[in-house]
């Protein structure tokens, strides 16, 4: 079933799958954020779960209360009403990153036989293939503009993040030739056009640039930012990855262990049109709000 280029599919008796685009693009992601946000606001009886993705989303429904066919009619109308000047309510978040830390560096050294360029580190390789003259210049490009959390998934709490820049500024890095068997918890990685933070220790194939000082997943919900969910990131969040030194990293780790750490967060509203028209101006607004 198609509407405005959108594909609607049934998933058994309880699921409706909606594909907004075949490729990942900002417009499709913004549309998905807006549609699922509007659906939540309706608080319809029978909807059990809403699972948004990069360019699609999945709805679980109780068919005895709300038939999937009726849900598709509702979703279709929401999409018709959505425009690029729609307002999205979100959070801007300061996310401290220690670049070239010893823990991810150790994981990198143990995995060079799985990498495209065994003679360089991941960040050196990424800087080179993106045309930067130095690691420092590359890190600046990563931290100058914020990232949109386009989806949560793969493992619990992992944020897929798409940088809010013009297409010609988009950083892209291939994944490892063969995945690593070990990636440290909170490793800051990059694959394709997506940045991510690994919420737990495990395997992985993204290039590793550093490590986040604070968790994005807290199973025991000890920190105040995890009071309502063991997963911190939300689709539609705007993450500003900020480069920090080892002293600040150690201080944040101490606060995390003591249970006193809080992310720096400001509520923000924006329109997709605003972001797509002038990413630089939008970035300046986000950074101004976060660090005023």
C-alpha positions as CSV (number, residue, x, y, z in Angstrom):
1,X,0.0,0.0,0.0
2,X,1.4,3.4,-1.0
3,X,0.7,7.0,-0.1
4,X,3.0,9.9,-0.9
5,X,5.7,7.3,-1.7
6,X,5.2,5.6,1.7
7,X,4.9,1.8,2.0
8,X,2.5,0.4,4.6
9,X,2.7,-3.3,5.5
10,X,1.0,-5.6,8.0
11,X,3.2,-7.6,10.3
12,X,1.0,-10.5,11.4
13,X,-2.0,-9.5,13.4
14,X,-0.4,-7.0,15.8
15,X,2.1,-4.9,13.8
16,X,2.0,-2.2,11.1
17,X,5.4,-1.4,9.4
18,X,5.7,1.9,7.6
19,X,8.7,2.7,5.3
20,X,8.9,6.4,4.5
21,X,11.9,6.1,2.1
22,X,14.3,3.4,0.8
23,X,17.4,5.5,1.8
24,X,18.2,7.3,4.9
25,X,17.7,11.1,4.5
26,X,17.0,13.9,6.9
27,X,13.5,14.7,5.4
28,X,12.3,11.1,5.9
29,X,13.7,10.9,9.4
30,X,12.1,14.2,10.4
31,X,8.8,13.0,8.9
32,X,9.0,9.8,11.0
33,X,9.8,11.8,14.2
34,X,6.9,14.1,13.6
35,X,4.4,11.3,12.7
36,X,5.3,9.2,15.7
37,X,5.2,12.3,18.0
38,X,1.8,13.2,16.7
39,X,0.6,9.6,17.2
40,X,1.8,9.6,20.8
41,X,-0.1,12.8,21.4
42,X,-3.3,11.2,20.2
43,X,-3.0,8.6,23.0
44,X,-5.1,6.1,21.1
45,X,-6.4,3.0,22.9
46,X,-5.0,-0.2,21.5
47,X,-1.5,1.1,20.6
48,X,1.0,-1.0,22.6
49,X,4.3,0.3,21.3
50,X,5.8,2.8,18.8
51,X,9.3,1.9,17.5
52,X,10.7,4.6,15.2
53,X,13.8,4.0,13.0
54,X,15.9,6.0,10.5
55,X,13.4,6.1,7.7
56,X,10.7,3.9,8.9
57,X,8.7,3.0,12.0
58,X,6.9,0.0,13.5
59,X,3.7,0.1,15.5
60,X,2.4,-2.7,17.7
61,X,-1.3,-2.7,18.2
62,X,-4.0,-4.7,19.9
63,X,-6.2,-5.6,17.0
64,X,-9.2,-6.3,19.3
65,X,-9.2,-2.6,20.3
66,X,-7.8,-0.9,17.2
67,X,-7.6,-2.8,13.9
68,X,-4.4,-2.4,11.9
69,X,-6.4,-1.2,8.9
70,X,-7.9,1.6,10.9
71,X,-4.4,2.5,12.3
72,X,-3.1,2.8,8.7
73,X,-5.9,5.2,7.9
74,X,-5.0,7.3,10.9
75,X,-1.3,7.2,10.0
76,X,-2.0,8.2,6.4
77,X,-4.0,11.2,7.5
78,X,-1.2,12.3,9.9
79,X,1.3,12.1,7.1
80,X,-0.9,14.1,4.8
81,X,-1.2,16.8,7.5
82,X,2.6,16.9,8.3
83,X,4.7,19.6,6.7
84,X,8.4,20.6,6.9
85,X,7.4,23.6,9.0
86,X,6.0,21.4,11.7
87,X,7.4,22.0,15.1
88,X,9.4,19.2,16.8
89,X,9.9,19.3,20.6
90,X,13.3,17.8,21.6
91,X,16.3,18.1,23.8
92,X,19.7,19.4,23.1
93,X,22.3,17.4,25.1
94,X,26.0,18.0,25.8
95,X,27.8,14.7,25.4
96,X,31.4,14.7,26.6
97,X,33.9,12.6,24.6
98,X,37.5,11.8,25.3
99,X,39.0,11.3,21.9
100,X,41.9,8.9,21.4
101,X,41.5,7.4,24.8
102,X,43.6,4.4,26.0
103,X,40.7,1.9,26.2
104,X,39.5,2.2,22.6
105,X,43.1,2.6,21.4
106,X,43.8,-0.8,23.0
107,X,40.8,-2.4,21.2
108,X,42.0,-0.8,17.9
109,X,45.5,-2.2,18.2
110,X,44.2,-5.7,18.8
111,X,42.0,-5.5,15.7
112,X,44.3,-4.1,13.0
113,X,44.1,-7.4,11.0
114,X,40.4,-6.6,10.5
115,X,40.9,-3.0,9.3
116,X,41.3,-1.4,5.8
117,X,44.5,0.4,6.9
118,X,46.4,-1.7,9.5
119,X,49.2,0.9,9.7
120,X,47.0,3.7,11.0
121,X,44.5,4.3,13.8
122,X,40.8,4.5,13.1
123,X,40.7,8.3,13.5
124,X,43.8,8.7,11.3
125,X,42.2,6.6,8.6
126,X,38.8,8.4,8.9
127,X,40.5,11.8,8.7
128,X,42.5,10.7,5.6
129,X,39.5,9.3,3.6
130,X,37.5,12.4,4.3
131,X,40.2,14.7,3.1
132,X,41.3,16.3,6.4
133,X,44.9,17.3,6.9
134,X,45.1,16.3,10.6
135,X,43.3,14.4,13.3
136,X,42.7,17.7,15.1
137,X,40.9,19.2,12.0
138,X,38.8,16.0,11.8
139,X,37.8,16.2,15.5
140,X,36.8,19.8,15.0
141,X,34.5,18.9,12.2
142,X,32.8,16.3,14.4
143,X,32.3,18.6,17.3
144,X,31.5,21.9,15.5
145,X,28.0,20.7,14.4
146,X,25.5,18.8,16.5
147,X,24.0,15.3,15.6
148,X,20.4,14.3,15.3
149,X,19.6,11.0,17.1
150,X,17.8,9.4,14.2
151,X,17.0,6.1,15.9
152,X,17.7,3.9,18.9
153,X,18.5,0.2,18.3
154,X,20.8,-2.7,17.4
155,X,21.5,-3.1,21.1
156,X,19.5,-1.4,24.0
157,X,20.3,2.3,24.2
158,X,22.6,2.6,21.1
159,X,21.9,6.0,19.5
160,X,22.4,6.2,15.7
161,X,23.3,9.9,15.1
162,X,23.3,11.8,11.8
163,X,25.2,15.1,11.7
164,X,23.1,18.1,10.9
165,X,25.2,19.6,8.1
166,X,24.9,20.2,4.4
167,X,25.3,17.1,2.3
168,X,28.7,18.1,1.0
169,X,30.0,18.4,4.6
170,X,28.8,14.9,5.6
171,X,31.5,12.7,7.1
172,X,31.3,9.1,5.9
173,X,33.6,6.3,7.0
174,X,33.4,2.6,6.0
175,X,33.0,0.0,8.7
176,X,35.8,-2.5,9.5
177,X,36.4,-5.1,6.9
178,X,35.6,-7.7,9.6
179,X,33.9,-6.8,12.9
180,X,35.9,-6.7,16.1
181,X,35.1,-9.2,18.7
182,X,35.6,-6.6,21.5
183,X,34.5,-3.0,21.8
184,X,34.6,-1.2,25.2
185,X,31.4,0.1,26.8
186,X,30.7,3.7,25.9
187,X,33.1,3.6,22.9
188,X,32.4,6.5,20.4
189,X,32.2,5.0,16.9
190,X,31.4,6.0,13.4
191,X,30.2,3.9,10.4
192,X,28.8,5.1,7.1
193,X,27.3,8.5,7.9
194,X,26.4,7.6,11.5
195,X,28.0,8.2,14.8
196,X,27.1,6.1,17.8
197,X,28.0,5.3,21.4
198,X,28.2,1.6,22.2
199,X,26.1,1.2,25.4
200,X,27.7,-2.0,26.5
201,X,30.8,-4.0,25.9
202,X,30.6,-6.3,22.8
203,X,31.5,-6.9,19.2
204,X,31.4,-4.0,16.7
205,X,32.4,-2.8,13.3
206,X,32.4,0.9,13.5
207,X,35.6,3.0,13.5
208,X,36.5,4.0,17.0
209,X,37.5,7.6,17.8
210,X,37.1,7.9,21.5
211,X,34.9,7.1,24.6
212,X,32.0,8.8,26.2
213,X,32.5,9.8,29.8
214,X,28.9,9.2,30.8
215,X,26.6,6.2,30.0
216,X,23.7,6.1,27.6
217,X,22.4,2.9,29.2
218,X,21.8,2.4,32.9
219,X,20.2,-1.0,33.6
220,X,19.9,-0.3,37.3
221,X,18.7,3.3,36.7
222,X,21.0,4.7,39.4
223,X,21.5,8.1,37.8
224,X,18.7,10.8,37.8
225,X,18.7,11.1,34.0
226,X,17.6,7.4,33.8
227,X,14.8,7.7,36.3
228,X,12.1,7.1,33.7
229,X,14.0,4.8,31.4
230,X,17.2,2.7,31.5
231,X,17.9,4.2,28.0
232,X,18.9,7.8,27.9
233,X,18.8,8.8,24.2
234,X,15.5,9.5,22.5
235,X,14.8,9.7,18.8
236,X,14.8,13.4,17.9
237,X,17.4,14.4,20.5
238,X,20.2,16.7,19.4
239,X,23.6,15.5,20.7
240,X,26.6,17.8,20.7
241,X,29.7,15.7,21.0
242,X,32.2,17.8,23.0
243,X,35.9,17.0,23.1
244,X,37.2,16.8,26.7
245,X,40.6,16.2,28.3
246,X,41.5,13.3,30.7
247,X,41.0,15.4,33.8
248,X,37.4,16.2,32.9
249,X,36.8,12.6,31.9
250,X,38.0,11.3,35.2
251,X,35.9,13.9,37.1
252,X,32.8,12.8,35.2
253,X,33.5,9.1,35.8
254,X,33.8,9.9,39.5
255,X,30.4,11.6,39.5
256,X,28.9,8.7,37.6
257,X,30.2,6.2,40.2
258,X,28.9,8.4,43.0
259,X,25.5,8.7,41.3
260,X,25.6,12.5,41.1
261,X,26.2,13.0,37.4
262,X,23.6,14.8,35.3
263,X,23.7,15.5,31.6
264,X,23.6,19.1,30.5
265,X,20.2,19.3,28.8
266,X,18.1,22.1,27.4
267,X,14.6,21.7,25.9
268,X,14.4,22.9,22.3
269,X,11.9,23.2,19.6
270,X,12.7,23.4,15.9
271,X,11.3,22.8,12.4
272,X,12.9,20.5,9.8
273,X,12.7,23.3,7.4
274,X,14.8,25.5,9.7
275,X,17.5,22.8,9.9
276,X,17.6,21.9,6.3
277,X,17.6,25.5,5.1
278,X,20.6,26.6,7.2
279,X,22.3,23.9,9.3
280,X,25.1,26.3,10.3
281,X,22.6,28.9,11.8
282,X,20.7,26.1,13.5
283,X,23.9,24.7,15.0
284,X,24.8,28.1,16.3
285,X,21.3,28.3,18.0
286,X,21.7,24.9,19.6
287,X,25.2,25.6,20.9
288,X,24.1,29.0,22.1
289,X,21.3,27.4,24.1
290,X,23.5,24.7,25.6
291,X,26.4,26.9,26.6
292,X,24.8,30.3,27.4
